[in-house]
Amino acid sequence: MEKEVLHILDEKKLEVTLLRLCHQLIENHGDFANSALLAIQPRGVYLGRRIYGLLRKLRPELEIPYGELDVTFYRDDFRRKKEPLLASATKVDFYLEEKRIILIDDVLYTGRTVRAAMDAMLTMGRPQSVELLALVDRKRMRELPIEAVYIGLQVDTMDSEKVIVRLKEGGGQDTVQIEQR
């Protein structure tokens, strides 16, 4: 039986959505003098790299700190998996102390990945503030009181559905869709 797929963002709509998010970041963070982007491994990294690249195109004169954060061993479910988890690299070459951090992830679902990211981030320093940028917010499925400040798209989904974000950087084509599990 073939899975039912609902396409919610195609390449063109995704590009417009990402540009809108970048303009919101520029509006709220100005010259990024005290701000930094921190993408959550693994899938938030493709989105983070795209956002960073678009910001550099829109404002090439700005120095925008960008990093990638692995949360594997900060997850509350990492010991419950049948297969051993493989960690990704954490690449943060700036101090987080007193910075306004923008955490980036592709889908906000239960909030548990963001909680793990905050735990991992706090081992590197204490930021002034933390804001979340999520391309897709599955707004009715939260297990923790976590909310995104920058949202590309909010969707109502059932637990039996999965939101799939594919980006060129990850080897796919730019698309966001909902599939039945």
C-alpha positions in Angstrom: 0.0 0.0 0.0 1.4 3.4 -1.0 1.8 6.1 1.7 -0.4 9.1 1.4 1.7 12.2 0.9 0.6 15.8 1.2 3.0 18.4 -0.2 2.8 21.6 1.8 5.8 23.6 0.5 7.4 23.3 -2.9 10.7 24.8 -3.9 9.4 28.2 -4.7 7.2 28.6 -1.6 10.1 27.3 0.5 12.4 29.9 -0.9 9.9 32.7 -0.1 9.5 31.3 3.4 13.2 31.2 4.1 13.7 34.7 2.8 10.9 35.9 5.1 12.6 34.2 8.1 15.9 35.9 7.2 14.3 39.3 7.0 12.7 38.7 10.4 16.1 37.8 11.8 17.7 41.0 10.3 14.9 43.1 11.7 15.3 41.7 15.2 19.1 41.2 15.3 20.3 44.2 13.2 24.1 43.8 12.7 24.3 40.5 14.6 27.0 42.1 16.7 25.8 40.2 19.8 23.9 37.4 18.0 24.8 34.0 16.6 23.1 31.2 14.7 23.3 27.7 16.1 21.9 24.8 14.0 20.8 21.6 15.7 22.3 18.4 14.3 21.4 16.5 12.2 18.6 17.9 10.1 18.6 21.5 11.4 22.1 21.8 10.0 20.9 21.9 6.4 18.4 24.5 7.2 20.9 26.4 9.3 23.4 26.5 6.4 20.7 27.7 4.0 19.6 30.5 6.4 23.2 31.5 7.0 23.9 31.6 3.3 20.8 33.7 2.6 21.7 36.1 5.4 25.2 36.5 3.9 23.7 37.3 0.5 21.2 39.8 2.0 23.8 41.5 4.2 27.3 40.6 3.0 29.0 43.2 5.2 27.9 41.5 8.4 30.0 39.0 10.4 27.4 36.5 11.5 28.7 33.7 13.9 27.4 30.3 12.8 27.7 27.0 14.5 26.4 23.4 14.5 25.4 21.6 17.7 25.1 17.9 18.3 22.6 16.9 20.9 22.8 13.1 20.7 24.0 12.4 24.2 21.7 15.1 25.7 18.5 13.5 24.5 16.4 11.8 27.1 15.8 8.8 24.8 19.3 8.1 23.6 19.7 4.9 25.7 16.3 3.5 24.6 17.2 2.9 20.9 17.9 -0.6 19.7 20.8 0.6 17.6 23.7 2.6 19.1 23.4 6.3 18.1 26.1 7.9 16.1 27.0 11.4 17.2 27.5 14.2 14.7 30.2 16.9 15.0 29.7 20.0 17.1 31.3 22.9 15.4 31.1 26.1 17.5 34.0 28.5 17.1 32.6 31.4 19.1 31.8 32.1 22.7 28.1 31.7 23.7 28.5 33.8 26.8 26.1 36.8 26.8 25.2 36.2 23.1 21.7 36.2 21.7 21.5 32.6 20.3 19.1 31.7 17.5 18.7 27.9 17.6 17.7 26.5 14.2 15.8 23.2 13.6 13.7 21.9 10.7 10.6 20.7 12.6 9.4 21.6 16.1 7.4 18.6 17.3 7.5 17.5 21.0 10.1 20.0 22.1 12.5 17.3 23.4 15.2 18.0 20.8 15.2 21.7 21.6 15.5 20.8 25.3 18.4 18.6 24.5 20.0 21.4 22.5 19.6 23.9 25.4 21.3 21.4 27.7 24.2 20.9 25.2 24.5 24.6 24.6 24.7 25.4 28.3 27.8 23.2 28.7 29.5 25.8 26.4 28.4 28.9 28.2 25.5 31.0 29.3 23.8 32.9 26.5 22.0 36.2 27.1 18.9 34.8 25.4 17.8 31.9 23.2 15.3 32.1 20.4 14.1 29.2 18.3 13.7 29.2 14.5 11.7 26.3 13.2 10.8 25.8 9.5 7.7 23.8 10.5 5.9 24.0 13.8 3.6 21.0 14.6 1.8 23.2 17.0 -0.5 20.7 18.8 2.0 18.0 19.6 4.2 19.6 22.3 5.3 17.6 25.3 7.4 20.5 26.7 6.5 24.2 27.0 8.8 25.2 24.1 7.8 27.7 21.5 9.4 29.0 18.3 10.0 32.7 17.8 10.5 32.4 14.1 8.2 30.0 12.3 8.1 29.2 8.6 4.9 27.3 8.7 2.5 26.0 11.3 0.7 22.8 10.6 -1.9 20.7 12.5 -1.0 17.1 12.3 -2.0 13.8 13.9 0.5 11.6 15.7 0.3 9.1 12.9 1.7 11.7 10.4 5.3 12.7 9.9 6.6 16.0 8.6 9.4 15.5 6.1 11.7 18.4 5.2 14.0 17.8 2.3 16.6 20.4 1.3 19.1 20.4 -1.6 22.0 20.6 0.9 20.9 17.1 2.2 20.9 15.6 -1.2 17.2 16.0 -2.0 15.1 18.6 -3.6 13.5 21.5 -1.7 10.2 20.3 -0.4 8.2 19.9 2.8 5.5 17.2 3.0 3.4 15.3 5.4 3.3 11.5 5.2 1.3 8.9 7.0 3.5 6.7 9.2 
